[in-house]
Amino acid sequence: MQTMTLGMSSLQCSRLAYGCWRVAGSWNPAEVTDASRQQGVRAIAAAYEAGYTLFDNADIYCRGEAEKILGTALAQIGGMRERVVVATKCGIRIPGEPQPESPQRYDFSASHILASAEASLRRLGIETLDLLMLHRPDYLADPEEVARAFSDLRQSGKVRYFGVSNFRPLLLTALQAACPMPLVVHQVEISLAKLDAFTDGTLDQCLIEGITPMAWSPLAAGLIGAGASRLLPSQKSYQPERFLPVLEATAKARGVSPVVIALAWLLKHPAKIQPIVGTINPDRIRDAAKASEIDLSREEWYRLLLAARGEPLP
C-alpha cells in the first residue's frame, strides 16, 4: 500500500487507516466473548498483513474493549508495534460516570485528558501513544487548558502527536493558537453520502494548515459495499441511490469493487484524505487496500460528485 506523512509530523503510515471501532463485536462490554476478541485480533492481523499501518481507536469503543483487543494484537504479532502508528481518542463521557446522576457529556478538562491517556496506554499495553485526538467538541473547552494537558503528555513521553475529531474549523483554529505543537490530523465524516467537509471549510483549513483529514465512515456506515450497518441517526437520511449506479459503473469499468472506487474518490483530494476502513471481514479489508493504487480522472471524480449531490454544480 502507498504511504503518507501525517500532517506536520514525522509519522509515516499507510494511505488507508484501519479503524478498530468494530473489533470487539459489540458496543456493550458485557457481550464481548473470547471468540469475539479472537475475531477482532484476526481482523487487525489481516489489516496489518494487507499493509495498513495506522490503527485508529478510541476509549469509548466498547468502553475500552477495542483498545484491549488492539493491545493483544500488538503483543502477539512480532514487530508490529515498531511498524505501526497507534492512534486513539478521548473526551466522550457516558451517563452514570463517575456518579449515577452524571449526564452524558464531553470533557476536555486537563484532568480528564491526562487520565484518559494513561488509561488508554494501560489497555493498549504500550508506553507511548503515537497520536491522541479529542473525540467530539466540548462546549466548555478551554484551549489553554487543553494545550497544557497536551504539553504535559508530550513532555512525559506518553503522547507523540495530537489531533482533533469532528471539530468546527474555527474551534480547531482556537486550539491550534493555544498549542505549542502542531495539530496533525482532523478526523471527520466524509463520504459520497456526506459531502459537508468539501464546503464547510474543513478541507480548506486542512490544506492551509498542513493537517491530514482522516475520513471516518468513508463507506457511509456500510451503505456502500455491504448494506446498511449500525447507521447513526444522522446517517438515516442518506440517499445512496443517487450515486450507487454511477459508482458501480465506474467500478465495473475499472475492474474493481465499488468500495475501492468510493475510497479512491476520497484519496484523490489534494488535502490527502486518509479514509478509515472499519470492516472486520478480512476479504473486505484486503479489497479496500486496493484503493491506494487507483487514480481517478477528474472526469470520473466529478461524475461521482454530481451524482452524490443530486443536482448540478452552482
C-alpha positions in Angstrom: 0.0 0.0 0.0 1.1 3.6 -0.7 2.3 5.6 2.3 2.0 9.2 3.5 3.1 11.6 6.3 0.6 12.6 8.9 0.2 16.4 8.9 3.2 18.3 10.1 4.7 15.3 11.9 7.3 12.7 11.5 4.7 9.9 11.4 4.8 7.8 8.3 1.8 5.5 7.7 -0.4 3.8 5.1 -2.7 5.8 2.8 -5.6 4.0 4.4 -6.1 3.6 8.1 -7.7 0.7 9.9 -10.4 1.6 12.3 -10.9 -0.6 15.4 -14.4 0.5 16.4 -15.9 -2.8 15.5 -13.2 -5.2 16.6 -14.9 -6.1 19.9 -18.0 -7.2 18.0 -20.3 -5.1 20.2 -20.7 -1.7 21.8 -21.6 -3.5 25.1 -18.6 -4.8 27.1 -20.9 -7.5 28.7 -21.4 -9.0 25.2 -17.7 -9.4 24.4 -16.6 -13.0 24.4 -13.3 -14.8 23.9 -14.4 -15.7 20.4 -15.3 -12.1 19.5 -11.9 -10.9 20.9 -10.1 -13.5 18.8 -12.1 -12.4 15.7 -11.0 -8.8 16.4 -7.4 -9.8 16.7 -7.6 -11.7 13.4 -9.1 -8.6 11.7 -6.3 -6.4 13.0 -3.8 -9.0 11.8 -5.4 -9.1 8.4 -5.2 -5.3 8.1 -1.5 -5.3 9.2 -0.7 -8.0 6.6 -2.6 -6.0 3.9 -0.4 -3.0 4.6 -2.4 -0.8 6.9 0.0 0.8 9.4 -2.3 3.3 11.2 -4.7 1.8 13.7 -7.4 4.2 14.9 -9.1 3.5 18.2 -11.0 5.4 21.0 -11.6 4.9 24.7 -15.3 4.9 24.0 -15.3 2.0 21.6 -16.9 -0.8 23.6 -15.7 1.2 26.7 -12.1 0.3 26.2 -12.5 -3.3 25.0 -11.4 -2.3 21.4 -8.2 -0.8 22.8 -7.5 -4.0 24.8 -8.0 -6.1 21.6 -5.6 -3.9 19.7 -3.2 -4.3 22.6 -3.5 -8.0 22.4 -2.6 -7.9 18.7 0.3 -5.6 19.3 1.7 -8.1 21.8 1.1 -11.2 19.7 2.3 -10.0 16.3 6.0 -9.8 16.3 7.5 -6.4 15.3 4.0 -4.8 14.8 4.3 -2.1 17.4 7.5 -0.8 15.9 6.0 -0.6 12.4 2.6 1.0 13.1 1.0 4.3 14.2 -1.3 3.7 17.2 -4.0 6.4 17.4 -6.8 6.8 19.9 -9.3 9.4 21.0 -10.7 10.7 24.3 -13.2 13.2 25.6 -16.6 11.4 25.4 -18.1 10.6 28.8 -21.1 8.3 29.2 -24.1 8.8 31.5 -23.6 7.5 35.0 -19.8 8.0 35.0 -18.4 8.5 37.7 -21.7 9.1 39.6 -25.1 7.6 38.9 -26.5 11.1 38.2 -23.7 12.2 35.9 -25.0 13.1 32.5 -23.7 12.3 29.0 -21.1 15.0 28.2 -17.8 15.9 26.5 -14.9 16.6 28.7 -11.7 18.4 27.6 -10.6 19.2 31.2 -6.9 18.7 31.7 -7.5 16.1 34.4 -9.7 14.0 32.1 -7.4 14.2 29.1 -4.4 13.1 31.3 -6.4 10.3 33.0 -7.8 9.1 29.6 -4.3 8.9 28.0 -3.0 6.9 31.0 -5.9 4.5 30.8 -5.6 4.0 27.1 -1.9 3.3 27.5 -2.7 0.6 30.1 -5.4 -1.0 27.9 -3.1 -1.0 24.9 -0.1 -2.3 26.8 2.3 0.3 25.4 4.4 3.2 26.7 3.6 5.9 24.2 0.6 6.8 22.0 1.7 8.0 18.6 -1.4 10.1 18.2 -4.1 11.3 20.6 -7.2 13.0 19.3 -10.0 14.9 21.1 -13.1 13.0 20.0 -16.0 15.4 19.9 -16.0 19.2 20.7 -16.5 20.0 24.4 -18.7 23.2 24.6 -16.8 24.1 27.7 -13.3 23.5 26.1 -10.7 26.0 27.2 -7.9 25.9 24.6 -5.2 27.0 27.1 -6.2 24.2 29.5 -6.1 21.6 26.6 -2.7 22.9 25.5 -1.3 22.4 29.0 -2.5 18.8 29.1 -1.1 18.2 25.6 2.3 19.7 26.7 2.4 17.6 29.9 1.7 14.4 27.8 4.3 15.2 25.3 7.0 16.2 27.8 6.4 13.0 29.8 6.8 10.9 26.6 3.3 9.5 26.8 2.0 11.0 23.5 4.0 12.0 20.4 1.4 14.0 18.4 -2.1 15.4 18.8 -5.2 16.0 16.7 -8.9 16.5 16.8 -12.1 14.9 15.6 -15.4 16.4 14.5 -14.3 20.0 15.2 -15.7 23.2 13.7 -12.9 24.8 11.7 -12.8 27.9 14.0 -12.6 25.8 17.1 -9.6 24.0 15.6 -8.0 27.4 14.9 -8.6 28.4 18.5 -7.0 25.3 19.8 -4.0 25.5 17.5 -3.4 29.1 18.5 -3.0 27.9 22.1 -0.9 24.8 21.4 2.9 25.0 21.1 2.9 21.9 19.0 1.1 21.4 15.6 -2.2 19.6 15.5 -1.6 17.0 12.8 -4.9 15.4 12.0 -8.6 16.2 11.9 -10.9 13.2 11.9 -14.3 13.9 10.4 -17.0 12.1 8.5 -16.5 12.3 4.7 -18.0 10.0 2.0 -20.0 10.2 -1.1 -23.1 10.3 1.2 -21.6 13.0 3.4 -20.1 16.0 1.5 -20.1 18.7 4.1 -16.3 18.8 4.6 -15.9 19.9 1.0 -18.0 23.1 1.6 -17.8 23.9 5.3 -14.2 24.9 5.4 -12.8 21.7 6.9 -10.8 20.5 3.9 -9.8 24.1 3.1 -8.3 24.5 6.5 -6.5 21.2 6.3 -4.9 22.4 3.1 -3.9 25.7 4.6 -2.5 24.3 7.8 -1.0 21.1 6.6 -3.4 19.0 8.6 -4.3 15.5 7.5 -8.1 14.9 7.2 -9.0 11.4 8.4 -12.3 10.3 7.0 -14.5 8.2 9.3 -17.4 6.2 7.8 -15.9 6.6 4.3 -18.4 3.9 3.1 -21.4 5.6 4.7 -21.7 3.0 7.5 -21.8 0.2 5.0 -24.3 1.7 2.6 -21.5 1.4 0.1 -20.4 -2.2 -0.4 -22.0 -4.1 2.4 -25.5 -2.8 3.0 -26.6 -0.6 5.9 -24.9 -1.4 9.2 -25.3 0.4 12.5 -26.4 3.7 10.9 -26.1 6.7 13.2 -29.3 8.8 13.5 -27.6 11.4 11.3 -27.0 8.8 8.6 -30.5 7.5 8.2 -31.4 10.3 5.8 -28.5 9.4 3.4 -29.5 8.8 -0.2 -27.0 6.3 -1.7 -29.4 5.6 -4.6 -28.2 8.9 -6.0 -24.7 7.8 -6.6 -24.6 3.9 -6.5 -25.4 3.4 -10.2 -22.5 5.7 -11.2 -20.2 4.2 -8.6 -21.0 0.7 -9.8 -20.5 1.7 -13.4 -17.1 3.2 -12.6 -16.1 0.2 -10.6 -17.0 -2.1 -13.5 -15.1 -0.1 -16.0 -12.0 -0.1 -13.7 -12.3 -3.8 -12.9 -12.6 -3.3 -9.1 -15.3 -3.2 -6.4 -17.5 -0.1 -5.7 -15.8 0.0 -2.3 -12.4 0.6 -4.0 -13.7 3.4 -6.1 -15.5 5.1 -3.2 -12.2 5.1 -1.2 -10.2 6.2 -4.3 -12.6 9.1 -4.7 -11.6 10.4 -1.3 -7.9 9.7 -1.9 -8.0 12.0 -5.0 -8.4 15.2 -3.0 -5.3 17.3 -2.6 -5.7 17.5 1.1 -4.6 13.8 1.2 -7.7 12.5 2.9 -6.9 9.3 4.8 -10.0 7.0 4.8 -10.5 4.8 7.9 -11.6 1.3 6.9 -13.7 -0.4 9.7 -14.8 -3.8 8.5 -13.7 -6.8 10.4 -14.1 -9.1 7.3 -10.6 -10.0 6.2 -11.6 -10.2 2.5 -13.1 -6.7 2.6 -10.1 -5.4 4.5 -7.8 -6.7 1.7 -10.1 -5.4 -1.1 -10.3 -1.9 0.3 -6.5 -1.7 0.3 -6.5 -1.7 -3.5 -7.9 1.8 -3.4 -4.4 3.3 -2.9 -3.4 2.1 -6.4 -6.4 3.8 -8.2 -6.0 7.3 -9.5 -9.4 8.5 -10.7 -9.5 11.0 -13.5 -11.1 14.4 -12.9 -14.0 13.4 -15.1 -14.6 10.2 -13.1 -14.3 12.2 -9.8 -16.7 14.9 -10.8 -19.2 12.4 -12.3 -19.4 10.8 -8.9 -19.6 14.2 -7.1 -22.5 15.3 -9.3 -24.3 12.0 -8.7 -23.8 12.3 -4.9 -25.0 15.9 -4.9 -28.1 15.0 -6.8 -28.0 18.4 -8.5 -25.8 20.4 -10.9 -22.9 22.4 -9.6 -23.8 26.1 -8.9 
